[in-house]
Amino acid sequence: MTGIEWGSLMFAVLMLLLALRIHIGVAMLLTGSVGYIFMSGWDPLMNYYKNVAFARYSNYDLSVVPLFLLMGQFATNGGLSKALFKAGNAMIGHWRGGMAMAAVTSCAGFGAICGSSLATAATMGQVALPELKAHNYSERLSAAVIAAGGTLGILIPPSVPLVIYAIMTEQNIAKLFMAAFVPGIIAAIGYMVVIGIIARISPQDAPRGDRFSWAQRLRALTETWPVLLIFMVVIGGIYGGIFTPTEAASIGTVATAFVAWKSGGLRGEGLLQCLYGAAVGTGMIFLILLGADVLNVFLALTQVNTELAKWVVGMDLSPLAVLFTIIGIYLVLGCVMDSLSMLLLTIPIFFPIIMGIDLWGMDPESKAIWFGILALMVVEIGLITPPVGMNVFIISSMTKDVPMKDIFRYIMPFLASDLLRILLIVFVPSVVLFTLKI
């Protein structure tokens, strides 16, 4: 068998293992290892094994992953999510659908110090769902709002998947964070517009809340100062060149730990729970990274990536046709895979293709950063698409009286907002790139 045939066969085996619910990291490790053996033999594989783990995990930039995860754990235990929701509700809760909009802004704010969509959805679900139910919001709409708002966790910087993308494609983490900021704000605004439309079409789903006095609003806003300070120190420090992303993550983690300690969130088993949660998340991500490395080196031996890129370029398709084909594949994969797995599985294949075509005359660095944000937004949609929308599963476990199919039905308007945002980024790349020129 040729290398292309072996690569195609093992990729099909990988899809079969994923369909059987084998963990993505284990599935990539197995298929990559078996394929490597058939291509080069057992001894070369063992020789590769003795170095691959150290080579991957000794990457200095990768240390931001456990730090950002730990920062998210501290933020959860420190009660920062409650302060954010309370402030958002005080400011716009009296609008029709305003409390749901406040939940979206809270997700965006929490994502700015968390970097994980699943953690954002789970945390804000615990905070916002009881309040929305108490104010007679539709449980179906409430669940959909939190599930969709949770996706902002990986789009508003800092973002763990963006860090992984930067490492895989050798791009600047700070520039990717900067480029993601405006699309993240646009995403939050889009979700709020959707809520506003639903509130007017179906007023019983999203009633008006209580109006707060300006004194109460100011008091609620002042309680969010730790979030604003941590965000300004971490992101401002990175953008200003004061410290590297890894140093910023360290400072943010210490600052968030202090807030959690001061609020009592680290008492008892609080600290152990934070460390355990960050360790579990880090272990899962690192296992996927190791599996991706083994699979990718096997694909490199088969030359599948190179040949596929040449084939696509040689088809004389328009650059937009190639791009929308890739987006379509991401949307399909999002129905059965999580966001990080999609990135690790597809970036080694799609990135060379994108870099080999001309898109709006962008230079290589701009194109790499723009595609990173676009890919992140598309895989983000996978968190709320049926049948395996991870955010929807998390929220469904908190709203046991609401059938999952009803949550997905209310999710559809938010998916429409996501698709419009993707079209905006595709046809107006400056939305992503203009921040790099500031």
N, C-alpha and C positions, 0 to 999 in steps of 0.2 A: 504493500500500500504506500502511496505517496504521502508526503507530509500534509498536504491539503486534505487528503482523505482521512488521515488520522485526526487532524484537528477538527474536522467536521463531525466525525464519529464521537469523539470525546465531548464535544460541545453538546451533542444530542444526549449523551449519557448524563451530562451535567443537568440538562433540563429535566430528564427523567427523575434524577435524584431529588431535585427541587420539588417536582410534582408529588414525590413520596414524602415530602416534609422533612427531608434531611437538612440539617443546619447548613446554611450557605457556605460557611467557612470550611466545614468538614467536606461538603460536596466538592468545592473547588480544590481542596487539598488532595482528595482521593483521585479525582479525574486528572488533575495535573500530574500527580505522581505516576499513575498507571500509564498515561500517555508518554511521560518522560522515559519510563522503562522501555516501552516499545520503540521509541525513537532512538535512544542512546544507550540503554542498558541499565542494570541495577547498580553497578559500581559508580558510574557518573552521578546517578541520583543521590547515592549516599554521600558522595563528595560534595554535592551541592547542598544537601541537608545540613552538613556540619557548619556551614557559614551563613545560610539564608536567614535564620532567626536573628543572629547577632547583627547582621548587616541591616536588617529592617528595623529592629527595635532600638538600635544604637543611634538612630537618626535623631539629632537634637530637636528638630522642629516637631517631631511626633510627641514630644513631652507635653505639648499644649493640650493634647486630648484628655489625659486624666485630670489635668488642672482645670480645664473648663467644665468637665463632668463634676468634679468635686465642688467647684464654685456653684454649679446648679443645685447640687445637694444642699449646700449651706444656705443658699437663697431660699430653697423650699422650707427648710427647718427654721429659718430666721423670720418667717412671716412676711416676707417682702411681697409675695403674691397678694396677700390680703390688703396690704397698704395700696398697691397699685389698683386693685379693683375698687376699693373704697374711694380713691381719688377720682377715678374715671366715672364712677357712678355719681359722685357729688357734682361733677362738672356737667355731664350730659344725660344723666339718668332721667331727667324730667322730659326729655324728648320722647316721641313715640318710637319705641325700639331702642331708646337711649341706653338702657341697662345692658342690652345685648351688645351694643356698640362699645360700651365701656369694657365688656369682657374681651372684645377684640383688641382694644388699646392696651389692656392689661397683659394679654398674651404677647403683644409686640414688646412691651416694656420688660416682661419677664424673660422673653427670648434674648433681650439685649445683655442679660447677665447669665444666661443658661446655655444656649447653643444646642439644645436638643428639643426636637419637636415632641417626642413622646413624653419627656419630662414636663414640657410646657402644657400639653394637653391634660396630663394627669393632675398636675398641680392646680391649674386654673379650674379644672373640672370640680375638684374638691371645694374650691373657694366659691366659684360663681354659680354652679348648678343649684345649690340650695337657695341662694338669694333670688335667682331668676324664678324658681318654682314658687317661692313665698310671695312674689309680686305678680303671680298669675301669668307668667310667660308660658307659652306652649313648651312642653318638655321636649317635643320633637325638634322644634326650632332651637331651643337652648342647647340640646346635644349637638346639633349640626354646627351651631356657632362656635362652640368650644373645640369641636373636632377640626373645623376649618381654621380657626384662629391659632390652634396649636401648631399648624404648619409654619407659622411665622418664626417658630423657634430656631429653624435652621436657615432662615433667610435673613433675619435681622442679625448682623454681626454682634458678637463672635459666633461662628458656626463651625461645628466639628466636621461636617461633610466638606465644607470649603477648605478646611485645613488639609484633609485627605486629598482633595482634588489638587491643591497647590503642590503637595509633596509628589503626587503621581506625575504631574505635568511639569514640575520644576518651575512653578510660577511664584511670584511674590505674594505671601499671605496678606500683608498689609494692603496691597493694592486690590486684592480680591475682596477683602472686608470693605474697603472704601467703595468699590463698585457695587456691592450688594445692598448698600444702605438705602439708596433711592428706590430701587425695585421693591425693597421690603416695605417702605412707607407707602408706595403705590398699592401693594397688596393689601395692606391694612385699610387704606381708604376704599379700595374696591369692595372689601367685605362689608364695610360700614354702609356703603351705597346699597348693596344687596339687602342688608337688613332694613334700611329705610324704605326700599321698594316693597319688601314683604310686609312691613308694618302698615303701609298704606293700602295694599291689596287685601290683607287679612288682619285688620286691627286687633282681633281677639287673640292673635298669636303673640303680639308684641305691644302691650299697653304702655301708657305713660307711667313714669315713676314719680316719686316725690321730688319737689323742688327744694333744693338746699339754699340756705342763705349764703351770702358771699363770705361771711366769717367762717361758716362750716366748710365751704369749699377751700378756703385758704388753709384751714387747719388740716384738712385731708391731704392737700398737696404737700404741706410741710412734712408729713409723715413719709413721703416717698423720697426724701432727700438722700437716703443711703443708696437707692437705686441710681438716681441721677449722678451722684458723686462717683460711684463705682464705674458706671458707664463712661463718664467723662474721663476718669483716670485711665481706664483700660483702653478705650477706643481713641481718646484724645492723645494719649501717650504714644500709641502705635502710629497714628496719622502724623503726629508732630515729630516723629523720629527720636523721641526721648528714650524709648526702650523698644526692644524687639517684642514680637507677639508672645514668645515664651516668657519673657520677663513681665510683660503686661498680665499674662494669665496668672503668674505667681502672685503679683501684687493684688490682682482682683480676688484671688482665692483667699488670701490673708484678710483682705478688707471684708469680704463677705463672711468669713469665719468669725470675725470680730462682731459683726452685726448679729449673726446667729447666736453667738455666745451672750451678747448683751441682752438679747430678747428672751433668753432662756431656752433657745432651741437646741442647744448642745448638752443640756442637762440629762442625767440618767443615761439612757442608751442612745441619745441623739447623735453624739459624735460617732459612735460605732456604726449606726445606721447610715450616716453620711459616707463614712469610709467604705462600708460594705457596698453601698449603692454605686459609688464611683468605681470601685474595684471590679464589680460585676460588669458594668458598662465598658470599662477599659479592656477587660479580658475578652469580651465578645468582639469588640472592634479589632483588637490585635489578632485574634484568631482569624477573623475574616481577612485581615491584611496579609497574614502568613499564607492562607489558602490562595489569595489572589496572586501573590508573588510566585508560588509554585505553578499555578495555572498559566500565568503570563509567560514564564520562562519556557514552558512547554509550547505555548502558542508561538513564541519567538522561534523555537526550533522548527516548527512546522511551516513558518513563514506565512501563516494564515492572515495575520494583520496586514503585512506588506502587500500580499497578493490581493486581498480584499480592497485595500485602498487603491491599488492600481486598477482593479476592475471597475470600481465605482467611478474613478476619474476618467477611465477609458470609455465609459458608456456615453459620454458627451451629454449627460443630463445637466440641466441648469443647476447652478449652485443652490438655488432655493428649493428645487426638487429634491436634491440630496439632503438638505437640511430638514425639510418637512418629513422626509422618509425616516430620518433619525428620530425626530420628535415623535412620529407615530409609533416607532418601535418602543421608545421610552414609555409612552402612554399605555401600550399593551403590557409591557413588563411590569408597569406599576400596579396592574391588577393582581399580580401574584407574588411580587417581591417588595422588600423594603428599600428605602432610598439609598442607604449606604451600600447595600449589596449591588444595586443597579449600577452605581457609579464605579465600584471596583471591578465589576464584570465587564462593563461596556467602554469605559474611558480608554483602555489600551487599544480598542478596536476603532472607536469613533473619532478619537482625538486626531490620529494621523490623517483620517479622511478630511476632517474639517480644516486642518492646517494645509491640506493639499489643494483646496479650492479657493477661488476668489470670492469674498463676501464683502460687498460695499467698499472695496478697496482698502480694507483694514490691514495694518501691519501685523506681523506674527504675534507680538505681545498683546496688542489690543484684541486680536481675534481670540487668543487663548483665554483671556480674562472674560471677554464677552460670552464665549461659549460656556465657560464655567458657570457663570450666573444663569444663563439660559438652561443648561442641563440641570442645575440645582432646582430651578423653578419647575421644570417638567417632572423631575423625580419627586418633588414635594407634592405634586398632585396625586402621586401614587399612595400617599398616606391617607387619602380620603376617597379613593375610588373602590368600587366593589370588584371582586368579592373579598379582597384582603387589604382593606384600608386600616392600617394599624391604629391610627388615631380614633377611628370609629369603633374599633374593638375595645379600646381603652374606655371611651366614653360610654359605650353600651353597657360595660360592666358596672358603671355607676348609675345607670338609668334602666334598671332591670324591667321596669314596666313598659318600656318603649321598644317595640320590635326593631331589629336592626334595619330591616327594609324601609321602615318609616324614616329612620335617620338618614339613610342614603337618599331617599326621595327629597328630603329637605336640603341635602348637600348639593343637589344639582345646580341651583342658582349660584352657589359659591364656585362650583367647577366652571360655570360659564364665565364668571369674573376672572378666574385663573387663565382660561383660554384667551380671553381678550388681552390680558396682560402679556401673555406669551407673544401674541401677534404684535403688540406694541414694541416689545424688546427686539423681535426679529426685524421689523421694518424701521425702527428708530433706535439703532445701537447707541446713539449718543446719550440715551436715558441711562445707560450703564456706564459709558466711558467718560462722560463729561466731568465726573468727580475726579478723575485721574489728572485732569489738566488744571485743577484748582491749586 
